[in-house]
């Protein structure tokens, strides 16, 4: 029989994980602060625990799918679960929070004798358990290997390292790209609407650009290697050229009466790079306007603190 698993937190993501675990033959015990949410997964074969302590006691592997890390403390803290019940258990927290909060959570678990893995699920609930699903993990590598079979039913595990904060940092970095892209899609759709172009026409065209971005970058540039080498060759595109386009987007938005907050923020990075003498460099030079300010960095090779907040 496959190893038993406990899953705490039955939002859409938690329910999808339970179904995937059940389909792979794992006995699953569940608990949720709103018991009614367990009805569907119980009907599918999961067992509903009456208390968090009972849920933790049911399995060595305890997966948390909660709103944030505070919910872990609220549910597994001393007011609801005897701390001794956590001893020897493996907690895999797939909730979203900051990297620092993940590190604090790992320390908290260790204080109670529990082992701890941080995870970031890179798939929406309907895709959990499919070949396209994957999950970032960080923490002790041996824990991931011990529970790889069960965790692999959620999505392919991608291990990042021992630092408990790494999985959350990678998760947040991916969401940085995702949320910014979604906002850009809505801004561009709003811009096109002002000329009578409906979303049913606009979005398919805009998604062509979004889905083709990786191919365009790979065809003409190798930004990852260039960034790692500290090189910004401007033979295909330059800060000046891309910055001019950013200027035009802001101008078009202003003329149409569409909010300029998003394109103005993008334009500010190109403006900074031009003002610091990097107009002939590749567009990747704007990363210097985003990097942390560190002692000893020249004003032309990194962000100007006076620009922050502008």
C-alpha positions as CSV (number, residue, x, y, z in Angstrom):
1,X,0.0,0.0,0.0
2,X,1.2,3.5,-0.8
3,X,2.3,5.6,2.2
4,X,-0.5,7.5,4.1
5,X,-0.6,11.2,3.7
6,X,-2.3,14.0,5.7
7,X,-3.4,17.1,3.9
8,X,-4.5,20.2,5.8
9,X,-6.3,23.0,3.9
10,X,-9.1,22.2,1.4
11,X,-9.3,25.1,-0.9
12,X,-9.4,24.3,-4.6
13,X,-5.7,23.5,-4.6
14,X,-5.9,21.3,-1.5
15,X,-8.8,19.4,-2.9
16,X,-7.0,18.8,-6.2
17,X,-4.0,17.5,-4.3
18,X,-6.2,15.1,-2.3
19,X,-7.8,13.7,-5.5
20,X,-4.4,13.2,-7.1
21,X,-3.0,11.4,-4.0
22,X,-6.1,9.2,-3.8
23,X,-5.8,8.3,-7.5
24,X,-2.3,7.1,-6.9
25,X,-3.4,4.8,-4.1
26,X,-2.4,6.9,-1.0
27,X,-4.7,6.7,2.0
28,X,-5.4,10.4,2.7
29,X,-6.5,12.0,6.0
30,X,-7.8,15.6,5.7
31,X,-8.7,18.5,8.0
32,X,-10.0,21.9,7.2
33,X,-11.2,24.8,9.3
34,X,-14.5,24.7,7.4
35,X,-15.5,21.0,7.6
36,X,-18.0,21.3,4.8
37,X,-15.3,21.7,2.3
38,X,-14.2,18.1,2.9
39,X,-17.5,16.6,1.7
40,X,-16.3,16.0,-1.9
41,X,-12.9,14.5,-1.1
42,X,-14.4,12.3,1.7
43,X,-16.9,11.0,-0.9
44,X,-13.9,10.3,-3.1
45,X,-12.2,8.2,-0.3
46,X,-10.4,10.6,2.0
47,X,-10.9,10.4,5.8
48,X,-11.9,13.5,7.7
49,X,-10.1,14.0,11.0
50,X,-12.0,15.7,13.8
51,X,-9.0,17.8,14.9
52,X,-5.7,19.0,13.6
53,X,-3.9,16.8,16.2
54,X,-5.8,13.7,14.9
55,X,-4.8,14.7,11.3
56,X,-1.2,15.1,12.2
57,X,-1.1,11.7,14.0
58,X,-2.5,9.9,11.0
59,X,0.6,10.2,8.7
60,X,4.3,10.8,8.8
61,X,3.9,13.1,5.8
62,X,1.7,16.2,6.5
63,X,1.1,18.5,3.5
64,X,-0.2,22.1,4.2
65,X,-2.1,24.0,1.6
66,X,-3.1,27.1,3.4
67,X,-3.4,30.9,2.8
68,X,-0.1,31.7,4.4
69,X,2.4,30.6,7.0
70,X,0.4,32.3,9.8
71,X,-2.3,29.8,9.2
72,X,0.2,27.0,9.9
73,X,0.9,28.5,13.3
74,X,-2.8,29.0,14.0
75,X,-3.7,25.4,13.1
76,X,-0.6,23.5,14.4
77,X,0.3,25.8,17.3
78,X,-0.1,24.9,20.9
79,X,-3.7,26.2,21.2
80,X,-5.0,23.5,18.7
81,X,-2.3,20.8,18.4
82,X,0.0,19.6,21.2
83,X,3.5,20.5,20.0
84,X,4.7,17.0,20.9
85,X,2.4,15.7,18.2
86,X,4.6,17.3,15.5
87,X,7.8,15.4,16.7
88,X,9.1,13.1,14.0
89,X,6.6,14.3,11.4
90,X,7.5,15.8,8.0
91,X,5.7,19.0,7.3
92,X,5.6,20.1,3.6
93,X,4.2,23.6,3.5
94,X,2.9,24.5,0.0
95,X,1.4,27.7,1.2
96,X,2.4,31.0,-0.3
97,X,4.4,33.5,1.8
98,X,7.8,35.3,1.7
99,X,11.1,33.5,1.7
100,X,11.9,34.9,5.2
101,X,8.6,33.6,6.6
102,X,9.5,30.2,5.1
103,X,12.8,30.2,6.9
104,X,11.1,31.1,10.1
105,X,8.6,28.3,9.5
106,X,11.4,25.8,9.1
107,X,13.0,26.9,12.4
108,X,9.6,26.7,14.1
109,X,9.1,23.2,12.9
110,X,12.6,22.2,14.1
111,X,11.8,23.5,17.5
112,X,8.9,21.1,17.7
113,X,11.0,18.1,16.4
114,X,9.4,18.2,13.0
115,X,11.2,18.0,9.6
116,X,10.3,20.7,7.1
117,X,10.2,21.2,3.3
118,X,9.1,24.4,1.6
119,X,7.2,24.1,-1.7
120,X,5.9,26.4,-4.4
121,X,3.2,24.8,-6.7
122,X,3.6,26.1,-10.2
123,X,0.2,25.0,-11.6
124,X,-3.4,26.0,-11.2
125,X,-5.7,23.5,-9.3
126,X,-7.2,21.9,-12.5
127,X,-3.7,20.9,-13.7
128,X,-2.5,19.3,-10.4
129,X,-1.3,15.8,-11.1
130,X,-1.0,16.3,-14.8
131,X,2.3,15.9,-16.8
132,X,2.5,19.7,-17.0
133,X,2.5,20.2,-13.3
134,X,5.6,20.9,-11.3
135,X,6.5,22.0,-7.8
136,X,9.6,23.8,-6.5
137,X,11.0,22.4,-3.2
138,X,13.8,23.5,-0.9
139,X,15.0,22.2,2.5
140,X,16.7,18.9,3.3
141,X,17.2,16.9,0.1
142,X,16.7,13.6,1.8
143,X,13.2,14.5,2.9
144,X,12.2,15.1,-0.7
145,X,13.7,11.8,-1.8
146,X,11.9,10.0,1.1
147,X,8.5,11.3,0.0
148,X,9.1,11.8,-3.7
149,X,6.5,9.2,-4.7
150,X,3.7,10.9,-2.8
151,X,4.8,14.5,-3.7
152,X,5.3,13.5,-7.3
153,X,1.5,12.8,-7.6
154,X,1.0,16.6,-7.2
155,X,3.5,17.6,-9.8
156,X,7.1,16.9,-10.8
157,X,9.4,17.9,-8.0
158,X,12.1,20.5,-8.8
159,X,14.7,20.7,-6.0
160,X,16.4,24.1,-5.6
161,X,18.6,23.6,-2.5
162,X,18.8,23.4,1.3
163,X,17.8,27.0,2.0
164,X,14.1,26.8,3.1
165,X,13.5,30.2,1.5
166,X,14.6,29.2,-2.1
167,X,11.3,27.5,-3.2
168,X,9.3,30.5,-2.1
169,X,11.7,32.9,-3.8
170,X,11.5,31.0,-7.0
171,X,7.7,30.8,-6.7
172,X,7.4,34.6,-6.1
173,X,9.8,35.3,-8.9
174,X,7.6,33.3,-11.3
175,X,4.5,35.0,-10.0
176,X,6.3,38.4,-10.5
177,X,6.5,37.5,-14.2
178,X,3.0,36.1,-14.3
179,X,1.1,38.9,-12.5
180,X,3.0,41.6,-14.4
181,X,2.1,39.9,-17.7
182,X,-1.5,39.6,-16.7
183,X,-1.6,43.3,-15.8
184,X,0.1,44.1,-19.1
185,X,-2.6,42.1,-21.0
186,X,-5.4,44.0,-19.2
187,X,-3.7,47.4,-19.9
188,X,-3.2,46.6,-23.5
189,X,-6.8,45.4,-23.8
190,X,-8.0,48.6,-22.2
191,X,-5.9,50.6,-24.6
192,X,-7.3,48.8,-27.7
193,X,-10.9,49.2,-26.4
194,X,-10.6,53.0,-26.7
195,X,-10.3,52.5,-30.5
196,X,-13.3,50.1,-30.6
197,X,-11.3,46.9,-30.6
198,X,-13.3,44.4,-28.4
199,X,-11.5,42.0,-26.0
200,X,-12.5,39.0,-28.1
201,X,-10.3,40.5,-30.9
202,X,-7.6,42.1,-28.7
203,X,-6.7,39.3,-26.4
204,X,-5.9,36.6,-29.0
205,X,-3.6,39.0,-30.8
206,X,-1.9,40.1,-27.5
207,X,-1.5,36.4,-26.4
208,X,0.5,35.8,-29.6
209,X,3.1,38.2,-28.4
210,X,3.1,36.8,-24.9
211,X,3.4,33.2,-26.0
212,X,6.0,34.0,-28.6
213,X,8.3,36.0,-26.3
214,X,10.5,33.1,-25.3
215,X,11.0,32.1,-29.0
216,X,11.9,35.6,-30.0
217,X,14.5,35.9,-27.2
218,X,16.0,32.5,-28.0
219,X,16.1,33.3,-31.8
220,X,18.2,36.5,-31.5
221,X,19.7,36.7,-28.1
222,X,20.9,34.7,-25.1
223,X,20.0,37.0,-22.3
224,X,20.6,34.6,-19.5
225,X,24.2,33.9,-20.4
226,X,24.8,37.6,-21.2
227,X,23.4,38.7,-17.9
228,X,25.6,36.1,-16.0
229,X,28.6,37.4,-17.9
230,X,27.7,41.0,-17.2
231,X,27.4,41.7,-20.9
232,X,24.8,43.8,-22.6
233,X,25.6,43.9,-26.4
234,X,23.3,46.3,-28.3
235,X,23.6,44.8,-31.8
236,X,20.0,43.7,-32.0
237,X,18.2,46.1,-29.6
238,X,19.2,49.0,-27.4
239,X,18.0,50.8,-24.4
240,X,17.5,53.9,-26.5
241,X,15.3,52.0,-29.0
242,X,13.3,50.2,-26.4
243,X,13.0,53.3,-24.3
244,X,11.6,55.2,-27.2
245,X,8.9,52.5,-27.5
246,X,8.2,52.8,-23.8
247,X,7.8,56.6,-24.3
248,X,5.3,56.0,-27.1
249,X,3.2,53.6,-25.0
250,X,2.9,56.1,-22.3
251,X,2.0,58.8,-24.8
252,X,-0.6,56.6,-26.4
253,X,-2.1,55.7,-23.0
254,X,-2.3,59.4,-22.0
255,X,-4.0,60.3,-25.3
256,X,-6.6,57.5,-24.8
257,X,-7.2,58.4,-21.2
258,X,-6.0,54.9,-20.0
259,X,-4.1,54.7,-16.7
260,X,-0.4,55.2,-17.3
261,X,0.9,53.7,-14.0
262,X,2.2,50.4,-15.5
263,X,3.8,51.7,-18.7
264,X,5.3,54.7,-16.8
265,X,6.9,52.3,-14.4
266,X,8.5,50.4,-17.3
267,X,9.6,53.6,-19.0
268,X,11.3,54.7,-15.8
269,X,13.8,51.9,-16.0
270,X,14.8,52.8,-19.6
271,X,15.0,56.5,-18.6
272,X,17.4,55.5,-15.8
273,X,19.6,53.5,-18.1
274,X,19.8,56.3,-20.7
275,X,20.6,58.9,-18.1
276,X,23.4,56.7,-16.8
277,X,25.1,56.4,-20.2
278,X,23.8,53.0,-21.3
279,X,21.7,54.0,-24.3
280,X,23.7,51.9,-26.7
281,X,23.5,48.8,-24.5
282,X,21.0,46.0,-24.8
283,X,17.6,46.4,-23.1
284,X,18.8,43.9,-20.4
285,X,20.8,46.8,-18.9
286,X,17.7,48.0,-17.1
287,X,18.3,45.2,-14.6
288,X,20.9,47.5,-13.0
289,X,18.1,49.9,-12.1
290,X,16.4,47.1,-10.2
291,X,19.3,45.5,-8.4
292,X,19.9,46.3,-4.7
293,X,22.1,49.2,-4.0
294,X,25.4,48.0,-2.5
295,X,28.3,50.0,-1.0
296,X,31.0,50.8,-3.6
297,X,28.8,50.6,-6.7
298,X,29.2,53.5,-9.0
299,X,26.2,55.6,-10.0
300,X,26.6,54.5,-13.6
301,X,26.6,50.8,-12.8
302,X,23.7,50.4,-10.5
303,X,20.5,52.1,-9.2
304,X,20.6,55.7,-8.0
305,X,19.0,55.7,-4.5
306,X,17.5,59.1,-5.3
307,X,15.5,57.4,-8.1
308,X,13.8,55.1,-5.7
309,X,10.1,55.8,-5.2
310,X,10.0,58.2,-8.2
